Amino acid sequence: MALETYRQKRDFTATAEPKGRRGRRGGNSFVIQKHDATRLHYDLRLEMDGVLKSWAVTRGPSLVPGEKRLAVHVEDHPLDYGGFEGTIPKGQYGGGTVLLWDRGTWSPVGDAAKGYAKGHLEFALEGEKLHGRWHLVRMQGRPGEKRENWLLIKAEDEFARGEGDPDILEDLPLSVKTGRDLPAIAAGTEEWTSGRARRRQQAPPPEETADPAPDPAALKGARKARIPDFVEPMLATLAPAAPSGDRWLHEIKFDGYRLQARVEAGRVKLLTRSGLDWTHRFGKEIPAALRDLPLGSAILDGETVVETGAGASDFGALQADLSEGRADRFVYYAFDLLHLDGHDLRPVPLVERKALLEQLLAEAGRPLRYSAHFDEAGAMVLRHACRLSLEGVVSKLRDGPYRAGRGRAWIKSKCSARQEFVIAGYVPSTTSRQAVGALVLGVHEDGALRHVGRVGTGFTVAVAEDLFRRLERIRAPESPFEPALTAEQARQVRFVRPELVAEVEFRAWTADDQLRHAAFRGLREDKPAAEIVREAGPARQPAAPKRSVKLTHPDRIYWPDEGITKEGLADYYAEVWRWIAPHVVGRPLALLRAPEGITGQTFFQKHAWKGMSPHVALLEDPKDPGEPYVGIEDLDGLLALVQSAVLEIHPWGSTAEDWERPDRIVMDLDPGEGVAWPTVIAAAEEVRQRLEAAGLAAFVKTSGGKGLHVVAPLKPHAEWPAVKEFTKGLAEAMAADAPDRYVATIAKAKRRGKILIDYLRNQRGATAVAAYSTRARPGAAVSTPVGWEELGPEIGPGYFTLDNLPTRLAALTADPWDGFRKAAVPLKPKTPRRRAA
């Protein structure tokens, strides 16, 4: 960023901020200024290339390692801004009081220019308040987002503090320049100008002008009108693909509750799509932020969501927070503006409504966000959304007015089949007397309620018990379905009045109009059951073949927080069979079993056990023929493992055809405490370079745990000792070249702030978690192959899960590991050397 941007934003006849110019290169100063503008924040400024590179840190720096603080990259500032302390008049850019909170010098760890360009700047501060190592990490931008978001993270060192320790921002609030606090600076007579302080006589401040308010009257089509009590929402029509052409803009589809925000004279209401007042359900933060907007009255259209750690909205998490009374994670994304300060904006073209809305939300509080849009081709936007396992895209006519009801001016295209269904019955749980095991679903068609199947996964324990209580209260003596259910369909079903609505994700319709691989996502209390019809969706598929492996207690919950059952795990593996098969078939396996789910006892098993299914293969180890290993040869074998509560699959690096010669190398990058994710990515890239320098191809996958696995296919020629020697040499070379970043020893005491390059997966009998295997950890993460170009802040080690991975796979046009086996070459038994200094 050049200083031209800085100067264009300021009127130097009105503000005492320095006009400044680029200084000489080579300096290493830093400052942090506490800035009480529209929102209180802290501005971090690092001297680079003759200017101060600047970030607005919304909550200020934290000394707790790993605690991420949002840092919005802003325009470069001149070097003499580093001494600024005073008041910027209201009406000017950044109007408010500025306090010089800290100053000193900084030094980069590694090449500063390269780190800044790549989006990971590691550095040390030597200030009057802050010391030690820090990370600035650039986040992957959300679709359509204009600002550049980074994260400021304290590294683990002697200057770090624990979560329970005092906050340095509260401990040391005063200016390092004058010893004043913000109120004293705001009320004082001393103002900064041109690098020196000057006294002014006490006098009334000049009349200050507020930021110009958005003017709805300036929009063509806006008409004066009283604010209505409620506006019937505009709805999108489902289509199999996003429309193309310049007439359309495209927004990411949110996975939450559609809410109309009505603001009038300081009173706020959040109304559902049917007009119900749900203001009290979403806590105080969103209404408070809406009240603080610079307006008198308005109606906004948007969606309230809860976002996962990866940034994707999650309806299940939203439901859980609502049921628990938790309100700290709610975010309201506004995507339309229908009324503003006595003007009806519904006839105004969409792009103009959105431009006014963006202006209105420019300085909004944390829980309010503007839903940006893309002008690129709809197919490309949808493909990108699906690759990241998002719900889909809503495409809108850019010049369209806002019209109530469903029409073709808004088109929704989804990454996976998902819609609402009427709950007309349930099957009791086989593991709890006071919980549901499955819901029986229907849709309205030709005046009757038609049966569409069951959903038996996606319930947490609490949700399953809550549904049981709700449904027991509306039990019905007879089936509400027409035509009547068959004996098999009605087996164990308790019918209820068709009053409740469930949102369900599923993979397909079978030929006989039944849901296939369905998962419960939550109750839709904002939608009346009478309106639920079958939406257009994925094409019908032939009914799945009868499984020869019978699941007992299919509703047993394996992942309690995610509500994933044994049936859900079996559905997942049936969905990804063609992807996982090459990595697990015909290999000795080590299995992590959890009969009571991830919260119960877990144990590893690699040999046959009593009562094992005949679909699980027995593999004789030539060197230890007494006790056979277990393996699988087909999908039935994999489902037999699911029946036996296998939640993790760890194969050998060699096959049962050639036990002594591995056909792959696995380098496990295991970050210690305090290591930022971009550092793990950089380590994976370095392993890739070293493998390629040795003539090997390198592929990468998330571990589903904390790190990454870099995998190289081999032709099975070299035996285990040679492969272990090679990988040990590679790990030790990396540790020797960068001892501050890597270790090759397993000792935890040496791993704090460093990455373990674990080569011990590459010896006889050792295993690594399989590609596409689930992990027996909260979140139900899956170890997932990705392309090297996909690695970035938005895809962390646990980003892909049992729930969202099938959506990604369905959206891929090519396997990220395409050509894995073709890339195999013999290992040349040569130990990697250290790089030249």
Phi, psi and omega in degrees: 000133179269166179289347177302320179298317178301314184288323181297333184275355188232145173255102188284358170277345183249335182244146180274006177297148183287142175289317171067169173208164180298134179267183177287146181286159173112348179284164182218038179279158170218152172221156169232122181249128176277123193235108180267075179264217177305320173231139178294131177207179180237130180261114176269128181229124180246129179287120178213132174054038174083007177223173173260107172293134194230141176226134174269109183267109194300321182247008180081166181290148176241140179270004179274117182302137178084348178280116188272131176243126181298131179231107183273121180291125180241184186294153175298146178244153177291158184298324183286355171292341182296345177256006187287129171211126182162207185238128172267124185300147173298150185091342175265158179302128180073022183308132181149186184265138181240129179240131178280099190276326179205156178203158181163212180236157177228154178222130182286151169264106187091199183279115184295317182297317179292318180298318179295318181293321182282343179094020173217101181254112176257134187203167176243141178251141171231086184245186177282338179239316184261142179217168172087188187272147181219162174234136166245119187236123179283132178273152173291128183294142173291154178307124177082000183283133184268325183280157182255110183265133174239173173237134174259123187226130176282136176277161178283114175202189185290347181264359181285159177235159176275169183297329181272357181283161180299149179277125182297333179293326177275328180293318187234075186274348193271163179292137175281351182266315186236353181075009182269164171258178184300312180301323180294321178293317181296326184266349187285174180255359183265124178237148182269140174204133173051038174083002178224155178268144176223147179271138172241147177294146177300125180204153178301138180294151177298154180300129184261142180258138179283162175302140180299129181280148175303137184250101182292332182295340182283350183273130178293126181105340178293140181227144180293134180194151174291148180291126180286161177291327183198145176243124176300129188288154172276135186241152181263149176263134181287136176221154182288342181214155178287141180290159181244164177114159184289348181288345189250145164242161189227132178241150174292135180280129182272158182243072184207210179256123174292124182223139174262123180264117181249121182238127178208120176052042178081358178260135185238136172231141172248113188247137177288175182294344176258005176093006178288141180273108181249022185305316185292343186280344188246026173075193187257341190290316181294310177303321180296318179294324177294321178297331183278355180294149182282073182204164175264314178212151181192158167233121177249146174250134182190196183218135175266130185225166164241130183259143176285174178301333180276354177100356180271142177288145188224108183295324178298318178293324177298314179299317181297317180295321179296317182290331180270356182073022180270134186231008187275351183251001183290136176229136179253113176267115178267129180239359178204155180233115189259333184207140179210120172046056174081014180233129175277119184259003185299328177283348183288141177306144185307314184299327179284323174298318182291323178297318178294320178297317179298318178298320182296325185264006186302323181245027184288161179290169188309317186282354178257129180222147177274132178275101181286169182225168178248144173258357180290175181301137183301320181298322181291318180297316179296318180299318180294318179298318182290324178299329178268011177062032173279173187285324182157203186225143170248121180257136185227142174295121189295332181258011186282147171282174177264114181238130182297151176091179183271135179207189183261004178281338172240128181237128176253134176234130190251153177278334177217158180292131184201131175197180179266147177225152177279134175272118182242002178179175176209160175249126181299153177294147175270356183242351179214139183282344185239040181213158175274150174255331178200153175254143178257126194243157177207170173225156177276133183207123179054041176079005181231160176266114182263136179286134180236004176120197184236160169232126186234016176217163182103003179260125165288168178302315182296319180293317180299322179287321178295318178298321178301313181296316181296315186286328177298329181286343182238030178304143179235147183284339185228162179289134176272001185278149174218121001289171183295154179286153172288169180300320180292318180295327183271359185300123176066010184279135169254117185278152179225165174294135186282075185245335184261151183240132178248139170267130187227136172259139181212166186266329185190168167262138174280172181298334180259028173062039175247148179290143179240130179054061183267148177222133180288135179244344177150166174278143175250086181285352180269000183235126180287143183298328184295341183268358188278117177233168179286123178275158170296142184203207181294154181297151176296144177238156176301148179303142180297144179297149178300132179280137176276347177264118180269131177268121171272146183048059183296341181267010176296130185272122179268321178244097189299316184292332181263350179070027183270124184259176174302317178299319179296321178293319178297318177299318180300311183292328174296324181290322187255013186307313184294338180275321185275334187308313182299343185258353183230338184285137174072023180234147169296138187237144166252131189240134172264117182253144181216080185304330180255016182089182189290343179271353179261196180289137175236152179204150177273146178215130179235348178251165181299152179230162182295133179081012181294143181297143176294347177283348176271127185280153174254127184241120181274123176281119181304330182272349181213071188287356186287320187232110186289148171279168176256153177204177176225155181238347185202180181299322178300323176296319178294318179292331175295325175294320176300315178301329180269016174065036174277118182252347175221141180239121182239099180276159169294165174273008176227164181263168178288348176281335182211082186298329191268350184237104182294151178248016175197155171248138175236117175256115184264117179263107187248103184286138173280180182298134176089004180271126180284151183301317177302332177291324177294318178299315179299322178295318179298319178297323179291319176300318178302312181299319182289323177294317180294326176296334178270007177087012183254150172277151182231133176236159186227148175214153171289152180273343189078359178246257180245341191231210181230152172246127172258123189240133178240122177287143180235150161280131189287080176246307180290145179269172187307312182302321181291321180293318178296318179299318179297311184290326176296318178298320179296314181296316182291327177294318178296318180293325180287324181287328183221070184295342178281346183245329189232151169226155178245004179256148186281347186301124184294330182299334182264001190258354182299124180076009182228169179251128174281122172270092188274109180261356188286357172291348190252057175214160186302129179088347178279156182224165172221149183302140185286150169302132180076006173282143172286165176241140183276062182221158176305139182102340180054045179292157180236137174288113195237123172297136177225162174281151179302324181290345180276342184297128180184177183300333185283343179244094179272183186295335180246021185296314183272134185232172177303327181285315190261346184296319178302328177296316178298314184296323179293335183270345184288137174269345178211146177293127178302335177254029178302133180083015182303308182289324180295335182278358183291135176223159177293146176281130173273115187291078183227124182286130179299140179265159173292150177287151178292142181290000000 
